[in-house]
């Protein structure tokens, strides 16, 4: 795997330090997994949101990310979502957290999640909501433009719904009938997981290079544009312009920024 093939060869170098799992989001994900006892976490990265009370198998293609998994984390199988090295129905549930948009083929990867697990839990985002986030509307409108076409909510729902043609016998018949639900995941004001929307009430955090370095949306666009945008944000914070426009957010404890948890289970 070359650096060009692995977006985390650079992005992931300090990932574990900036992307600590938020305990409230962790509870939401664990609740969604329900009574699953065997779970495969695909695109597992440094091990965020992996429940400790299940038998977990991690799948991650990036050696940079695997190297940051803590000693207590489940060992990771180095593989891609599109080619999972497991038999049909090997797990109770498949988990994928803010990773599908990085896969080479979202449709193939999501089909693999359906193949190897009876239910699926995927954290993604709704771009129609996320694009209204102040960081993007006021400073970095090129982010939603750059991300147009990425596999997020609509692609995840379509991929998990399946087409009923994924296999023979019981597995193929079950996958023809899928029950999907979509739940909003609110971002706490003091969110510890440094993804794009984590600092919505702490705008000064975006001025720090190490914070931006762990956010793929900001790391994978033109850095001259990001630097210019941060200069405008810095000036607006100093002048009070940001507070005038967005100060009402300072009284909020959580915000809907478009993050969505998609649950898929076999239908009746």
C-alpha positions, 0 to 999 in steps of 0.5 A, a space after each residue: 500500500 502506497 501513501 497515495 493509496 492510504 489517505 491516513 499515511 499522513 492524516 492518521 499520524 497523530 489521529 489517536 491523540 486528536 480523535 478520542 471517542 466521545 463517551 456519549 456517542 459511544 453509548 449511542 453506538 453501543 445501544 444501536 448494536 443491541 444484543 450483538 455478541 460478535 461484532 466486526 468493526 470495518 475501517 476500525 482505525 485506532 479503535 474508537 467506539 469498539 465495545 468492550 463487552 462483545 467479541 470484536 474483530 477489527 478490520 483496517 487497511 492502513 498500517 499507520 492506523 493499526 499502529 495506533 491501536 492501544 494494547 487493550 484493543 482487539 487485534 486488527 486484520 489488515 484488509 479492505 471493506 470490499 473484500 472481507 476475509 470472513 464467511 457469510 453470517 460470521 458476525 451478529 453485527 457489522 460496525 462502520 464509524 465515519 469510514 464508508 466515504 473513504 472506501 474505494 467502493 462503498 457499494 461493494 463494502 456495504 454489500 460485504 457488511 451485509 454478507 458477513 453480518 446479520 445486522 449493520 450499524 453505520 455512522 455517517 452524515 447527511 450533507 444537506 444538514 452538514 453543509 449548513 454548519 457555520 464553519 462551512 457556510 462562512 469560511 470553507 464552502 469548498 468543503 461540501 463542494 469537494 465532498 460532493 459525491 462522497 458516499 454518505 447518508 443516501 449511499 449508505 442507506 441504499 447500500 444497506 438496503 441491498 437488492 436481494 441478489 447477494 447470495 444463495 439460500 437463506 442468506 440471499 433471501 434474508 437480505 432481500 428484506 431489510 429494515 432500516 432506521 436512521 437516528 440523529 447523533 447530536 454533537 456535544 458541546 465538549 465533544 472529545 472526538 475531533 471530527 469536523 463538527 466537534 468544535 462547533 461551540 469552540 471555534 478557536 480550536 479550528 485555528 490549531 493545525 494539529 486539530 485540523 490535521 486529524 479532520 479529513 475534510 480539512 486535510 484533503 483540500 487545498 491548504 492555502 485555502 484553509 490557511 486563508 479561511 482560518 485567517 478570516 476566522 481568527 479576525 472574526 473572533 478578535 473583532 467579535 463578528 463571529 460572536 455576533 453571528 453565532 453567539 447564540 450557540 454558546 448556550 447550547 449543550 448539543 447540536 445536530 450537525 447532520 451526523 446519522 446512525 444507520 441501523 439495518 436488520 433482516 426484515 420479517 
